[in-house]
Amino acid sequence: MALKILLVDDNKIFLTSVKSVLAMIPQAQVLGDAHNGTQALEMAQARVAKVIELDAEEATYTEVKQLEKQKAA
């Protein structure tokens, strides 16, 4: 069973690096990447990720709380 991951960061080099590392892990499946908290919320609603890597500087407190609420539901 794959570990479904959503990546959120505005640094394209970081995202590319993380995706490259995760591509070497058979159990990891990157569902997509977002560049800010708003995109993350939209993607989280459309995809079922078990893990969300979130650059804390990219999301507001409200967006983080909304992501937590979605994942708890």
C-alpha positions, -999 to +999 in steps of 0.1 A: +000+000+000+014+034-010+020+062+014+003+091-004+021+124+000+013+160-008+042+184-009+038+222-002+067+246-006+075+276-027+111+265-032+112+246-065+147+232-059+135+218-026+104+202-042+124+187-070+149+173-045+122+158-022+104+143-052+136+127-064+143+111-030+107+099-027+108+084-062+134+060-049+110+047-022+085+022-037+059+028-010+059+065-015+035+081-040+036+119-044+001+130-053+012+165-062+029+197-051+015+231-042+034+263-038+013+279-011-013+272+016-043+280-007-032+256-034-026+230-006-061+233+006-075+229-029-053+199-036-061+183-002-098+185-009-093+167-043-068+141-032-065+118-002-030+123+011-018+105+043+012+129+046+014+166+039+048+182+039+041+218+045+065+247+046+052+265+077+060+299+061+037+291+031+005+287+051-015+309+073-027+297+107-062+294+093-051+273+064-031+249+087-062+246+109-084+239+079-060+211+067-060+196+102-098+197+102-100+180+067-076+152+077-095+146+110-128+141+091 
